Amino acid sequence: MSDLRHTILAIRPLDHRAMEKAQIRQNNLAKPQGSLGRLEKLSVKLSGIKGELPRLEHKAIITMVADHGVTAQGVSAHPSEITTQMVYALLEGGGAICMLARQVGAKLILVDMGVASDLIPNPKLISKKIAHGTCDISEGPAMTRDEAERSIEAGIDIIEAECSRGLDIVGTGDMGIGNTTPSSAICSSITGQPVIEITGMGAGLDKEGVAHKVEIIERALETNKPDPKDPIDVLAKVGGFEIGGLAGVILGAAANRVPIVIDGFVSGAAALIAVGLAPRTREYIIASHISAEPGHTAIIDHLRMEPLLDLGMRLGEGTGAALGIFLAEAASRTLTGIWTFDEMLKIEG
């Protein structure tokens, strides 16, 4: 099991010399300066993360799955059994993220962090199960502090294994019925935003369902009183195993100088935990899109990020991250592939 403290200490500042070289090359590409807009800025950031001109050949999306005890309170439009059914669908390649991962040429890594059922072993599924779902946060803590730390370190293990295989960029994804409820609780706790303003419909609640969800989240926060200055306390009291796992992925990727393209609301909640533990991690994160979930806006504002896309998406699974990886690769290829004016003159000579 990877050591959380060691991983945090390994996260270094971006390479500003590499960023300066990238900016100089951008300024000399055979096109008007600034004409590729934010792709240019993204290519410079990628250079700072990688420490060199970025080449993003080995891509992966890590989708973590878990169940949540709070679904017993009726906070989701679907029963928790759907989580298990969706895992099998993803393993067979039938999910939305399967389509988009193939489209962008990314390896899809599916991880069981805490599905309530015992899944049939499958070589395509990595088991890091902490428990069979979290406890009901409206009645007490989601997990113990030890379980919270183990979930983060499990995520670090996953990303370390991929980095050892030459990973260049990673996207984060999630799946699990009811997981926007702990995400809202984390968001409210850390950003200080009122629950009613950052809680959305999740997988399809109506107006009355959202109102009930707000009541349950407010009860969870009052019952558990998570300490916003202690991200592990927040995770343990109102979080989820997949959220902890994704926080570990983010931390581990930053420690290995691998850019992280986060998906939507649940990945954003994981980013809040990761950045709370290691503020420098924020520099390594790329926000793929702005989710239709209202809490995601609060997270993006709190982390001072600028999403690449606004498509009204709220599916999760890593779907937004896949599109963000496509744009990151486009930014990389334009920086390294377009000729500079000097290179054009050499050809003419």
Secondary structure, DSSP 4 states (H G I P E B T S, - for coil): ---HHHHHHT-----HHHHHHHHHHHHHBSS-TTTTTHHHHHHHHHHHHHTSS----SEEEEEEEE--GGGGGS-SSS-THHHHHHHHHHHTT-SHHHHHHHHHT-EEEEEEEE-SS-PPP-TTEEE---SSS---TTTS-SS-HHHHHHHHHHHHHHHHHHHTTT--EEEEEEE-TTTHHHHHHHHHHHH---HHHH---TTT--HHHHHHHHHHHHHHHHHH---TT-HHHHHHHH--HHHHHHHHHHHHHHHTT--EEE-SHHHHHHHHHHHHH-GGGGGGEEE-B--SSHHHHHHHHHHT---SB-------TTHHHHHHHHHHHHHHHHHHHSPBHHHHHHHH-
